[in-house]
Structures are given as C-alpha cells and as structure tokens.
Amino acid sequence: MLYYNKSIAHALQEMKTSENGLSTTDAEERLRIYGPNAIRIKGQSFWRKLIEPFLSVFMGVLFLAAVVSLLHGDLLDAVIILIIIAVSACIYYVQRFSTERVLRSLQKHTRQDVDVLRDGVIVSVDSSMLVPGDVFILNEGDKVPADGRLIASENTRVDEAQLTGESVPVKKILGQITGQKEVYEQTNMLFQGSFIVAGTATAVVVATGNESEFGQLASLSSETIIKSPVQEKIDKLLTHVIAAVGGLAMVAFGLAIFRGNELTDAISFVLALSVSAVPESLPVAISVVLILGMRRMAVKKALVRNMRAIETIGVITTIATDKTGTLTQNKLTVQETWQPISVKTHIGTVAHFSANQGGHISHDPLDIAMIEFAQAEQIVIPKGTPLTSLPFDQDVSMSGNIWHHGTKFHLNIKGAPEQILSRSTLSKSDKVLAEEVLIKFTAQGYRVIAVATTVLEAPIKSFLDLPSKVKLDFVGFLAIADILRPEAKRAISAALGAGVTVRMITGDHFETAYHIGKKLGMVENRDQVFDSRRMHTMGDQELSKVIEDVRVFSRVIPEDKYRILALLKQKNITAMTGDGVNDVPALVNAHVGIAMGSGSQIAKDAGDIILLDNNFKSIVDAMREGRTIFANIRRMLVYLLATNTGLALTMVGALVIGLPIPLLPVQILWINLVTDSSMVIPLGLEKGEKNSMKQKPRLANASILDPYMISRIILVALSMAALSLILYIIFDNLYGHEYARTIVFCALVVIQWSNAFNARSDYESIFKRLRVFSRPFYIGLTIAISLQLLAIFGPLQELLHIHTVALGDLVITGLIAFFLPIILVEIHKYIGRRLYT
C-alpha cells in the first residue's frame, strides 16, 4: 500500500484509526493478528546446528582415530573415542544453548519505550507492542520504531542512513506525494530504524516487524557472529599452534616407526597426540566466557552492545565523561534565584513559559526543574500550549517558546547568562551587578540559567530569524544544582589508580566546572580547567599540547567534544560518554562509545556500551570486568598450552630417548577430555585479582601472551615432561612397563590439577588465591577428580588399560606431581611480582 500517495485523512481511514490513536481493546486485538513489532532474522537451520560440532578438525581427527582403532581390532578403544566424540558434541550443544539464552536475556535490556496515543491519552509502551494503526509521538534523538505516515510535524529532519545509505538528514513534509517514489523520496513517511535528528513528529503506524522497509531487508540476512579482537588473536595463535603440532606429529610418526612400532599403532598414537596438543576447546570456551561477561556487565548496569568493547574497555587510557547524570544524580533543582530590583515580572512565570514541554511530556531534567520550581511557587499558569517551540540553538545558547496573546507574540527564553545579558536591555550598572551575582553563583558550583522575554511582531521558526535589533527584557537568574553521586569520587579515584585519566566535559561555566571538579578530586588548581571557547582561536597542534594536562573542560558544545576526542585519540585509547544527537560523531569515533541509558535512542545505537543507570561508577565497573575477562582468557590459554605442550613433550621425549610410549592413545584422549572439559571454563570465570585495577592499561596492539607468561608455559611444560619421564624410568625398572604407564597416566592428570590451581592467578601466590572462593573452579575440580577415580578404581579401569598399582606409590607420586609444579610456579610468580608489579 502506497501510503505516501494518500492524504493524512485517507491514511487514517485506511488504517481504521484516528488522530487520537487506537483504543486499548483494538490495540490488543491487532497485536494478536499482526504479532509483536520485532524483526525475525533467518538463523541457522536445525540440521546445521545439529551437525556443526562434528565439522571441526578436532572431531575429524578423533573420528579417524576411531576408524584406525577398529581396523586394528581395538574395539574398546574405538568405543571410548566415539564416546569422547559424543560427550564433546553434548558439551557444545549445552554451551551453545546457554550462550543463546544469555543473549536473549541481554536483548531485553535494549527495549525502546515509545509515546503512543491510546484512547486519546499519551502512554508509554514497549516498541514491540506497536501495531498498525497506532499513533506514536517522537522527539529529537528518538529512533523510529515502525514505518509510519506523518500526521503532524514540526521542523522534522530524519537520518535515514541505515536504510538508504544517505548521511544527509531528510526534511519531512505532511502533504501527499503523487507517483511511484523510491524510499528516499517518500518524504512524508517515517521508516523503522531511522532517527529524528531535529524537531518532533507524530505518525500513524502502517507497517511493523518484517513488513516494514527495514524488516524486509533484515529478514534477507542471516545471523552472524562478529569476533572480538581477543578472539581474532586467539585464532591467529591457534593457527600457529596447529602448524607446530603438525610438524611435531610428523616427527613423532617418524620416530615411532623408527622405534619399531606397527603402522596402525603409530598412526593411532600420532592422531591422539595431535588431538591432545591442540587446545581445540578454547574458542568455544572463550565465547562462553565473553557472553557470561556481558551478562555480568549488564547486572552492573553496563550493557555491552559490541563484543569488541569488552577487550577495549579494559585497555582504555582516558575517559571523557559528561557531568550531568553520570557524575551527578541528574535531579536538578532550583536552589536560588536573583532578579534586578527594577524587574517586576515573576521569575517563576517566565521559567514555566520558557521550559520545553517536549510534545506534552518533558524529558529534559533542566525543563523538569524549571516546571517544578514554577509549580512550587504556586503561580497561576494559564492553560494552553506554545504557538511555536524553539529548540536549543548552540550558536546562541538559547531555547524558548512563543506564546500568542491577543495580537502579541511573546517570546520566553532561557539560556546562557552571557548570551542573554549581551542582548538585554539592562542598564550598565545592572549588568555589572548581574555579572557579580553570576560569579558568586558559579563559584558555589551552581549551574546558572538566565531567563528573559521579548515581544515580537510576528512569530519566528528559529533564533536565526530573530532580528538583531530585538533586545531582550532580562528577568533573572536561576541557580540550579545537581547533586553529586556519592560513589562518583570513589569511582574516579579507582580509575586514576588504574592508570586511566578522567576528563569531565561540561557546558557549565568555568567556575562551576572548577568547583565540581575539585569536589570530585579531578583537579587541584584552575590551570587544569579549560574554557572551551578558547578552542576556536587555537590550532590543533597548540590545542593538543594544552589539553594534555586538562582534566575539566567547561563551556563545551558538541562540536568541541568531537575535536577534543580527535586530539585525545592521538595519544590515548579513549572512552567517550554521550546522550544526545550531537554526541553521535564523538561516540562513533571513540575507541569505546558509552551512551547513557536515559539518552536519545540514536546515541544508544551509536554506543558500544550503554550505561543503564547513567552512573560513572558503572564505567569503572565495566573497565574492571573487561580486565578480568581478558586476564581469565589468558589464564585459560596459558593453562591449556602449558599442559598440552607438557603432554606432547612427554610422548615425543620418550621416543627420542628410546623409551616405550608412556601412554596409550586412549589414555591421551582421556586426559585431554577430563582436563579441557572440566577445568577450562571454570578458569575463565575466576574473580579478578586485587591488583587488576592498579596496573597500567595494556597496549591495544600487544600480544595476548607476554614474555612473562610464555616463560611460565615453557617452565610448566618442561617440568611436566621431565617429571613424567623420570617416574616412568624409575617404575619401569622396578615393576615393568604397564605399571610405569599407569603411574605416569595418574601423575600427568594430577599435574594438570596442580597447574589449574597455579593458573588461577598471574602474580598472586596460590596460598593467597585459595582464600578467594570460586564455585565453578571447585565444581570443575570435583568432576575431574571423580572421573579420574572412576578411571583408576571403577568400571573404566579395563577400558583405559589401567594396571593395578600400590596405593602408596599412587599417593607418593601424586603428592610429588601436585606440589612440584606449585613450587616452581611460586618461584616464577615471586620473580614476576618483583619485576612487573
């Protein structure tokens, strides 16, 4: 249906609705017919999901090993390998299901509330509840929730880049359009996914969900998972590991044949060795850890929209943050007022008439504060609505409303004191007095708003149309305060302790900004506060030098914020906060864009992280969580590479020195299954170390493994191989080959448990770390120990070719295998603490 060809009346008639919207009953009935306003994207088919875990190289190698075992007549080995394949697939299914469930729960946080007319009354409903025929109202910064035909508009301009690719905002009209038009030519329509960048709009819904223009495009796509930088680094590392394992496998195969092993035995051994040496479970484990990390961040009121932000938030070096709502409670109240003696107009009256009602509902904290002040003054306010609302204009730092009284047009203005005073009719002496009061208020940390009035001969549409000869009748100052969040100072201190500088960006007066910055512990003197109006006379090179030591920027407009960010990015990894349409360029270009949950929808869509509570503390919490997640991923990697390398060196080392192969292929696979499946993800869920927020941020391009951790991998792998071979030689000479094989099999498993304890921290001693209880870790350890006991003493004994050994030998070798790696790693950690912390 070409609704842009229809008049407003015909469009409403076609949708069987009116300018007052649907009734609640009609809306419920249409929701049942049309379904929720949600885009359903084509996902993977059931069969694709079913076979996906069997498509990996790991599964291919295991299947080949099972075939070789069958050809060799080892039915039990083949059955065990097939069981391992089944268990690995089940683990994959569980992890995928858990990941999808967490993602669905996170998506609930991204809901959009929309003002809708139901039964002629404005109500706020979730955008998914919109139905064809609903009438919705949007203001500047709002995201269009569904396709709609405009029925009312006030200077509406819309960003439709997401749909059309055209970055220039489209000016909207109300009249009907004739002929066949493309989407970008349908200027009386609003389309789902676009944004109101100026003005207000009222529209009737004509299409929802997949029936919308955006929905039809999106439904052609399939779900894709974007890898985070840390995942890309892991994949690159695993590629090198697989190549190294391939070379090692060829060497091991040659040595096995040279030592007289049968061809099928050599192939089985090499396949098992290859599987055990590659940390194939790591990519899946990382996905789970990242998703669970996103959920933990959401619980802490930081909703991550982009996985890349999880790593980047942990390495930021500077945070540029707004003041209002982030460092303060965003509850503005009028604390004091001042008027010249000569002014008789009540300041509360002008405060009410100049406040922006935002389409019947005020969303701006400043406007709410002014309206509440007027109400508290018990001023008699005439009923009615402004003839025209003038949105805030950055060029003149003013906003206001035009009211029509008889033949007169009264313009009521609020704005920056300097701007209004410069255009006022005040006498010179009154101006001097006003400037003295302004300094007094700002020195007390107040945000000062001036209000004024004037009479116009004809209405205007913007401040650009206000004749320069028109003077303003100054009415007075409103001294407004926003209470600082009690936790803000502690959060800033934590960020500074983590080596991250914090810079406050505010539109407040210089003195107000300095006063607040000092209370928050951000500045010590006025030299650390910068009046951003000076920027316009400074070149980038000069400004870049100046802002290095600046911690508070005052009198900032959005264009200034973007320039400040661009200069900070030259030497810093930046996080930038924002909440409005004009903040979008800065949010998009920051390394991590942080949008306020109460901000405009376009800002939230541009941000990588959304602060659901608008609280600066949540940024610091997210930074701490990001560092913890990265540290845990690195722990998983170090643990797997160290233990897998140690196991591979044990096998190859035995061949090199002429010993029989210490472990059978099925035993190698068992060790790989028990350790990878039960201990890796618990290590990825460890709590952060106490000093995580006392270390300087990592470089963004730094390798995931530094020389310190690589040296630990080598230390653990060599000690693991050396101890295993020594135990094998000793017990082989005393009791024979099968006895020695069982001792080595048990010792290698215990060594991996020991290394799991070591891996819980990079620098912190294991004895301190034991005080930090980790339920996932001990659950995983319990599972690993239980499975190993079944292997040694239970029904799996025969399947795994376990020989009966003396309990005393198991205990003694087990104690050595457990405590030797701990002693070596404790020495390594001690050296690390002395050199790197």
N, C-alpha and C positions, 0 to 999 in steps of 0.2 A: 504494500500500500504506500503510495507516494504522498505522505502527509505534508511535505513541503509545498505541494501543489494546492493544499486546502487552506482556507481561511481558519482563523482561530475557532470561530463558532462551529464550522463544519468538522474540524478536527475533534473538538469536544463531543460533538454529536456522534461522530463515528466511533469514539471510544466509550460512548454511553456514560458520560460523566459531566461534570460542570466545573466552573472556576472554584467552587468550594470543595472539590475533591469527591472521593467516593464515601459511601457510608461504611462503617466498620463491618457490617454484615456482607456488603458487596465485596469488600476487600478480601475477607476470609474465603468467600466463595470463589473468587478469581484466583486466589493463591492455590486452592485445591485443583483448579482447572489447569492453570499455567505452570504451577510449581514454583520453587524458590528462584529468586533472581541470582543465579550462580552459573558460571561458565563451567561446563563439564568438558575437560580436556581428555583426548584419547590417550589412554595409558597402555601399558604392555598387556598382551593377551594372557589368559590364564595359563595356556600351554607354554608360552615364552617364560613366564615366571617359574613354571614347574621344572623346565629343563635347564634354566640358567645356571644353577650351581654345578651342573655337570659339564659346563662348557669351558672350564678353566684348564690351564696347563697342568695344574696340580692334580685335578681329577683324571686327566688323561694319563698322566704318569702312573697313578695308582691303578687305574684300570689295566694298563699294560702290565704292571707288576702282577696283578691277579691272573691275567692270561698266562704269563710266564710260569707262575706257580702251578696252574692247572696242567700245563704242558709237561711240567717236571714231575707231576704226580703228587704235589704237596697240597692236598685238598683243604686241610685245616688252615694253612697259610692263606690260601685263596679266599676262604670264607671270612677270615679275620680282616683281610684287606677290603673285601666287599662290605663288611660291617662298618669299617672305618669310613668308606665312601658314603654309606647311608647316614652315619652319625654326622659327618661333616655337612651333608645336604640338609639334615634336620636343623643343625645349628644355624645354617644360612637362612632357612625359612623363618626360624624364630627371630633372628636378628633383623631380617627384612620386615617382618610383621611389626616388631617393636618400633623400628625406625619410622615406618609409615604411620603408626598410631601416634607417636610423639609429634610428627609433622602435622597431623590433623589437629592435634590439641593446640599446637602453636598457631595454626591458622585462625583459631577462634579469637586470638588477640588482635587480629588485623581487621576486625569488623568495622564498618563505617556506619555511623548514625546519620540519618537524613531527616530534615524537617519536612513533614508531609501534612497536607490538609486532609483530615478525615472528619466527616460530619461538620465541615466548615471550621474546624479548630486545628491549630498547628500542634502536631505531636511529633515526637522524635521516634523513629523506628529504624531497625537494622536494615541496611540496604538490600539484604537478601529477601526481605519481606515485601519489597515493592512489587506491584502488579500493574499490568496495562490498565490505564485509566486513572492511576494515582496522579495527584498534582504535588510536585515537590518544589522546594524553595532552596536556592543555593546562593552563597555569598562568595566573596573573593577568597581564593585559595581552596575552595571545595572541589572534590572530584565528582564528576558527573556519574551517577550510579546506574543509569539506564538511558536508552535512547528516548528522546522526548521532543515534542513540538513546543516551541516557545509560545507562552501566552502572556507573559509580561517580562519586560526587560528594562534595565537602567544602566546605560553605558557598559553593556556586557561585551567583554572580549574573552575569547576562549583559546587555549592552547590545545590543538588537535594533532600535535606532532606524533603521538603514539599511534594514531590511526592513519594519518595522511603523510607523515614524514616532513611536513611543512612546519618550520620552527616559528614562523611569524604568527602571532595571535590573530584570530579571525574575529572581526567585529560582527555582532549578531543583530538581526533585524526581526520585526514581528510580522511584516506583511507576507502574503503568499507569493510563491515563486512559480512561474509557468515554465512548461517544457521539461524535458528529461535532463537532469543535472547529476553530476558526479558528487561524491560525498563532500569534497572540499568546496563545492559550490552551493551546498544546501545551508545557507546562512541563517535560516530561521529554525534550524534543528540543533539539538544538543546530542552528542554521542557518548556512549559509555566509555570510560577510560580517559576522557579529556578533562581539562581543568579550567575553572573560572579564574582568570588572572586579573580581572578588573570588573567592577560593577556587581550587580545582583541579577538573578534570573529566576523566573518561575516557568515551569514546563509541565506538560501532561505526558505521562509515560505512554509510549507507543510500542516499545519492544523491550523485553528483558532477557537475561541469560544468553543462551546460544542463538536466540532470534535477533539479538542486537547486531549492529555492524561489527563491533569489536569481537563479539562472541562468535560470529561466523568465521572470522579469521582465526581466532584462537582455537576453535574446535578442529581446524585442519592440522594443527600441530600435535605433537606427542610430547609427553613429559620427558624432560632432560634433567640430568643431574650435573650441575656445574662443580667441578673440582676446586677445592680451595688451594692456595699456594702450597700449603704444607702437604696436601695430598699429591700435588704435582712433584714436589721434591722427593717424596717417598717413592713414587712411581719411577722417577729417574734413578734413584738409588737401587731400587729392586731390579731394574734393568741391568745395572752393573753387577749386582749380586748373582742374578741368573746366568749372566755371561761367565762370571768367575766359577760358578758351580758347574756349568757345562764343561769348562776346561778341566776342573778338578775331577769330574766324573770320567772323562776320557783317560786321565792319568790313572785313576783308581781302577778302571776297567783293564787297562794295560797291565798294571801291577798284579791284579787278581789272576789274569790269565798266565802271567809270568810265574806266579807262585803256585801254579798247578790247579787252580780252581776250574771246575767244569763251566762250560759256556753259559748254561742256564743259571747256575749259581752266581756267576759273575754279573750277569745281566740283572738278576733279582737284587743283588747287593747294590749295584750302581743305581738302579731305579730307587730303591729305598733310601740310599744316601742322598740322592738328588732331592727327593721329597723332603727329607729331614733338614737339609741345608738351606732351603728356600723358605723364608717366613711368609708363606702364602696366606696365612690368616690375617696378616697385618692390614691390608686395605679395608677389609670388611670391618675389622675391629676399630680402625680409625673413623670410619663412617659412623659407627655406633657411638663412639666417644664424642665426636663432633655434634651429633644430633642431641645426645643427652646433655652436652654442654650448653647447647642452645636452649634446652628446656630449663636448665638451672639458671641461665641468664634471664629467661622470661620470668621465673619465680622472683628474681631480684629486680624485676621491673625494667629489664633491658631486653627488648625483643629484637633478635638478630634476623634481618631480612636477607643477608648475604653471607654465606659461609666464609668468604674471604675476610670478612670483617673480624672473625674470631681470632685469626692469627694476627692481623694488623693491629687490632686494639691492644694487643699485648706488647707491641713494639713502638707505640707512638712516643714521641719525644716532647710534644707540646699539645695542650688542649686550649682552644679558643672558644670561650663559652659566653653565652648571654647571661645577663644577671636575672632578669625577671622570670620567676617561676623555676629557674634552675638553681640559683643560689639563694633565692628568696621563696616565700610560700605562695607568691602570686595572688595575694589577697591585699589589694590596695585599699587604703582608707584615707580620707581627708583628715589630716592632723591639725592643720592651722589654715587660716585664711588671712588675707590682707587686702584692704581697699583704701585708695586715697580718700581723704575726708570729703573732697568735693563730689565724689561719686555716690549717688543715692540709689542706684539700681541694686537690688539684692543679688549677691553673687550666686546664690543657690538657684535662682531663676535662670540665669544665663548658663549655669553649669548644666541644668536639665535640658535646655533648648539646644545646646551645642553638642550634647552626647549623641553618638551614633547608635541608633536602635537596631541596626543590622537586620532589617526585614522582620520587625516586630519582636525579635529576641536579641538582646545584647550579648555578645560573646566576648567582648574586649574587657579585660579587668579594669582598665582606666575608665571606660564608659560606665561600667557597673559601679565603680567607686563614686563617680560623679552623680549618678542617678540616686544611689543610696544616700549620698550626702544631701541632695535636694529633698528627698523624702523625709529625712531626719529633721530637716529644717521646717517641716510642715508647711511648705509653700503651696499655695493653691495653684495647681497646674491646669490650664485649660486643656480640654480634650482635643484630639486631632493628631494628625501626622504631618511631618515636614513636607513642604511642596517639593523640595529637592535636597538630597544629601550630598555633600561634597566630601569624598573620601580623602584620607590623609595624603597630602602632597609633599613629597620630600623636598622639592625646590623651595617651598615657603614654610615648611614645617608646621602646617596648619591643617585642620579639618573642621567641618561645621555643617550646619543645616540652614536652609532658607525657609522661613515661615511666612505665610501670606495672611496679612491682617488688613482687611478692607482694601484700600488701594495701595497699601505699602508692602514692600518686601523686606523683611527683617533678616539679616544675615547674622547668625550667632556663631562665634568662632572660639575654638580652643587651640592652643599650640605652644611653641617655644617662646618663652618670655622675651628673648632678644628680638625675635622677628615681630612680635606684636607690639612691643614698645617702640620699635623703629618706625612703625606705621601708625602710631597712636596720636591722638590729639592732646596728650598730656602736656602740661607746661614744663619748662626746663627744670624747675625746682622739683616738681612731682616726679619727673623722670629720674632725677638724681636720688630722690628718696626711694623710689621703686627699685633702683639698682642696688641700693644699700640693703633693702629688705631681701632682695634676691640673693645677695651674697650671704646674708645671715641664714636664710632657709637652707641653701645648698651646703653651707658649712656644717649644718646639723644632719646632713645626709638625706634631706628631703628631695623628692622629685617635684619640681615646681612647674605648674601649668598655668599659663595666663589665659584669661577669657576676655572676650571683647564683643561688641556688637557694632553694626552699622546698618543704615537704611539704603536700599538700592531702588533705583527707578524701574529696573526690570530684572527678572531672575537670571542667574548665570549657571552654566553647567560645570565649570571648574574654576579654580583660582587663577588660571591663565586668562580668564575672561574678566577678572576683576580690574577695573580701571586703576591705573597708578595714582590718579588724583584722589581716589576714595580713601579717606582716613578712617581709622578705627577708634571707636569710643572704648577706651580701656576700662574694664570693670574691676579686675583684681587678680590676685594670685591664689591658687590652691596649692598648699604644701601637702604633698601626698607621700606616704611611706609604705613600703612593702617590707614586711617582717622577714629578717634573715632566717633561713632554715637553721635550726640548732646544730645539725650534723654537717653543715657546709664547711665550716672551718676545719673540722677534723678530716673531712674528705680531701680538702685542698692540701692539708699537711701530709696526708698519706701519699698523694700524687707527687708532691715535691720530694718526699722521701724516696720515691721510686725513680727519681731522676727525671721526672716529667714536669716541665714548666707549665704553669696555668696562667692564661691571659684572659681577663674579663673584657668583653666588648659590650658597650652600653651606649645608649643615646643620651644618657644623663649629662648634666652639667659637670664641668671639670671638678669642682669642689665636692659635689655629691659623689662622683665616682671615686675620688680620692678617699673620702670618708668611709665609704663602704669597703673599698679595697684594703684599707688599713684595719678595719674591724675583722676582716676575713683572714688577715695575716698574709696578704698578697703583696703589699707594698710597705716600705718603711719611710719613704720620702716622696715629695711631689715630682721628683725627677723621673720616677718610674710610672708616672701617669702622662698620657699623651692626648692633647686636644686634636682630634682627627680633622678639624677644619684646617689645620696647617698642612695637611697632606696635599692639598690642591696646588700648593706653590712649591712642592718638592718633587725632584726626580726620583726614579725607582732606586738608584744607587745610593742616594743620600738617605732616603726613607728607610732602606734596608738596614743601614748602619744604625739609624736612630732606634728602630723598633726592637733591636736585639735585646736591649735591656728594659724595654717597656713591658709592664705587667698589666696595666689597665688602660684601655682606650676609651675616651669619652667623646660624646657628640658624634657617634658613628652613624652613618647612613648605610643601607645595604650595599651600595656601590663601593663604599670604603671597605666594608667587610671582605668583599671579593678581592680587592687589591691587597689588603693585609694578609689574607690567606695565601695569595700567589707569592708574596715575598717570604712568608714564613716557610713555605714548602721548599724553598731553595736550599735550606739548611736543616729542615726538620721533617719528621713524619708526623703529620698533623691530624688532629680530630677537631671537627668544627660543628658547633651546635647551631640550630636554626629552627624557626617555626612558621615563617611566612613565605609568601610567593617570591618576594625579593631575595630570600635567603637561598633559593634553589641553586643558583650558579655556584655559590660557595659550598653548599652541601655536596653537589655532584663532583666538584673538583678537589675536595679534601680527600686525604687518604682514607679517612673514615668519616662519613657524614652522619651526624647524630641529630635526629629530628625529635621534636617534643611531641608527646602523645596528645597534648591539647592543641597542637598547632594545626595548620592547614593540611588538607589531605595531599596536596601536591608536594609539600615539604616532606611528609611522611613517606611518600612514594620515592622521593629522591634520596632519602637517607638510607644508610646501610644498617643502622641501629635506631630503634625507636624507644625513647625513654617513656615508659607508660606512666610514670609518676612525675616527669619533668624535673627530676632531682639530680643535682650534680653528683651526689654520692653514688647514684646508680652507674655513672660513667666510671668511677673508680672501681666499683664492684665488678663491672664488665671487664675493665683492664686487668684486675686481679684474676678473674675467671679465665680470660684469654691466656694469661701467662701460665696458669695452672694447666690448662688443656694442652698447650704446646709442650710444657715440661713432661706431662704424662705420656704424650705421644712419643716423645723422645725416649722416655723410660721403657716403653713397650719395645721400641726399636732396638735399644741397647740390649735389653734382656734377650730378645729373640736372636739377634745377630751373635751375641756372645755365646749363648747356649748352643745354637745351631752350628756355629763355627767350631765350638769345642767338640761337639759330637762328630762332625766331619773330620776334624784333625785326629781324633782318636782312631777312627776307622782307617784313614789313609796312613797315619803314623804306624799302625800295626803292620800294614802291608810293606811299608818302607823298611822297617827293621826286621822283617821276616817272621812276624808272629802270625798265627792264625787269626782270622777275622773275629774280633772280640764279641760282636753282636750279630744275631741273625737278622735278616731283613724285616721280619715281622716284629722283632723287638725294637728295631729302629723306628718303625712306624708307630708302635705303641707309645714310645717316649714322646714322639712328635705330637701325637693326638692328645695325650694326657696333659702335657705342659702348655701347648698352644691353646687348647680349648678351655682349660680351666683357669689359667693364670694371666693370660694376656689382657683381656678386657678388664679384670679387676685392677691391674696396674694402671690402666687408663682412667680409672675412676678414683684415684688417690686424691686426698686433700692436698692443697698446696703447701709448700714448705713455708716456714715462718719468715724466711728472708726473701721470699719471692718478690715482695714489694720494696725491697731495699737494694735491689740490684738495678744497674743501669739497663735501659732498653737494649735489646739485641738489634743489630743491623738487619734491615729488611732483606738484604741480599745474602745474608750469612748462611753458610751451610747448616743443615739441620743437625749435623754432628760435628762438634768442635774437636780439636786435637785431644782435649782432656778426656772426653767420652770415648773417643776412638782408642785411646790408650787403655781405658778400662776394658773395652771389648777384647783387645788383644791379651790383656792380663788374665781375664777370666777364661778365655778360650784355651790359652796355653796351659794354665794351671789345671783346667778340667781334663785336657788331653793327657798331660803328664801324670796326674794322679791316677787316671783310669788305666793307663798302660802299666804303671808301676804295680798297681793292685793286681792286674791281670798276670803279670810275670810272676809275682810272689805266689799267688794261689794256684797258678798253672803248675808251678814246680812242686807245690805241696800236695794238691789234690786232683790235678788234672784239668783238662780243657773246659768241660761242661760246668764244673764247679766254679772255675775262674770266670766264665762267661756270665753266670748268674750274679756273682759278686759285682762285676763291672756294671751289669744291667741295673742293679739296685743302686749302686754308687752314683751312676750318672743321673738317675732320677732325683736322688737326694741332693746332688749338687745343684740341680735346677731349682729345687725348692729354696735352697740357700741363696741362689742368685736372685730369686724372686724377692726375698727379704732385702737383699742389697739394693735391688732396683727401685725400692720404694722412695729413695731419695738420692739426689746427685751428690750432695755435700754432707748432709746431716748424718750423724752416726746412727747405726741401726739401733743402738740402745736408747737413743732419744726418740727415734721414729716409732719404736714399739709402744710408746706412750700415746701415739696417735692411732686411735682405733679405726679400722677400715672394715666394715662388714663385708663388702664384696670380696676383699682380699682373703679374709678368713673363710668365707664360704667356698671360694675357688680352691683354697689350700685343702680344705676338708674333703672336697670332691676328689682332688688329685691324690691325697693320701689314701682315701677309701678305695679308689680304683687300683692303686698300687698294691694294697693289701690283698685285694681280690686276685691280682696277678701272681703274688708270691705264695699266698696260703689258701686261696679259694679255688673255685672251679676253672679259673682261667690259667691255672698253673701249667697244665699239659699243653694247652693251645699255644702258650708263649714259650714253650720249651724251657721251663724253669726247673732247674735241678735242686734237689733238697740240699740245703746248706745248714751249717750250725748257726743257731740263733746268736751265739756270742760273736761269731765272725760278722754277721749282719749288723749287729749293734756297734761293734768297734769300727768297722769300715764306714758305717753310716754316720757315726759321730765325726770321723775324720773328714768325710765328704761334705758334711754340713758346715763344720767350723773352719776348715782351711780356706775356702773362698771368702768367708766373712772376715777372717784375719787379714787376708791380702787386700780386700777391698776397703777395709777400715783404714789401713795404712795409706791406700790410694786417696781416700776421702780426706784424710788428715793433711796430706800434701796439697790436695785441691783447695782445702779451706785456707791454708797458709798462702797459696799463690793467687787464688782467683776470687776470694771473698773478703 
